[in-house]
Amino acid sequence: MFLVAGDLLTSSNMSDDNQVKCYKFKVKGMHCASCELLLESKLSSLPGVRKVDAKLGSNMIEIHTTSSSSAEELASAISKVVEKDGYLIDQQLYKTNQFDEWFYSVPLSVFFILVYAVVVRAGLFQSDVTNLDERLQVFVLGIGASLSSCMALVGGIVFSISSALDGQPPGKRYLYHASFHLGRLIGFFFLGGLIGVVGSVLKPSAGFSVVLNLLVVFVFLILGISQIFPQSFSKFQFRLPKLFGRLVVKLKVSSPQSSFLIGALTFFIPCGFTNSIQIKALESGSFLSSAIIMFTFALGTLPVLAMISFASTNLSERFNNGIFKKTIGILILALAFYNLILVLNRI
């Protein structure tokens, strides 16, 4: 997910009175606002850390700490924290074999694209509300999101629910987790529907629909490229303000109802995958169609998040490698060009 460079870029005393020091480190691999939130959440737990500010645009992380540790010791502590979640440190960067990643990711991508094309050509399960082609795209993106760093923050919320219920009877733990996932599905349905209502108000002409579709294509392109080359294109992503995600993360689980509410509010966690589907839902211009689009996306993320809840398994860590990221990136780029062709045919 991330590569935290071990070299300290700058170090300065903020206050000699309370001995608070500010360290800035280069961070490689950030590609969405969820990466910022996840880094801030993880590194805030380090001893002596007063404040953590991760910045996607500059790929920097700023740590304010009262610790007497040197820059090198702090870098080592950071490495230990990120390695727990399958992250890499700079020394491991040179072990990455780019040729092997492309060697496996390209054939895998071609295979999935062919499967997708066969299913779409078969024309199965068409409906009047939204067609199979669109549902498949959204569902596939949901699966990809659940195995990427974009869902790591949501997975962290799921783990926090587990921690809050540590020692409680299994039935109670299952109830809270089920409430969270139910809240996420229902929240995405109704909040997604509201996006469609907004779209119906903002949609005065066919030209506006084309513009929104082109925006979806653009977001898909940036999202796909950022998965393949995260360092180069992360700053160009569309995203909601990080404040939304921070508010959701700070919510505490005190009852099944609060767990349900937190699940619904994950709709507002900044993530490139989620934001791209939200734009697609906006273009639909109707409550039901938009609601189904967002519900389908949430449904795609459900299997992995459910496994995190009920089996304490974080699949995103196991798939956190260059081969998987490049495969997902290529698939998203394929969807971007496919949608571009559809848009051009409508002009």
RADA-V502343 format. One line per field, one symbol per residue. burial: 1 if it has 9 or more other C-alpha atoms within 8 Angstrom, else 0. Layout:
# RADA-V502343
burial=???
This chain:
# RADA-V502343
burial=11111101001010000011111111111111111111110111000011011111001111111110001101111110111001111100100000001101110110011001001100000000011100111111111111111111111011101100000000001111101111111111111111111111001000011101111111111111111101101110101101011101000010010111111111111111111111111111111111111111111111011111110001111011011111111111111110110010000
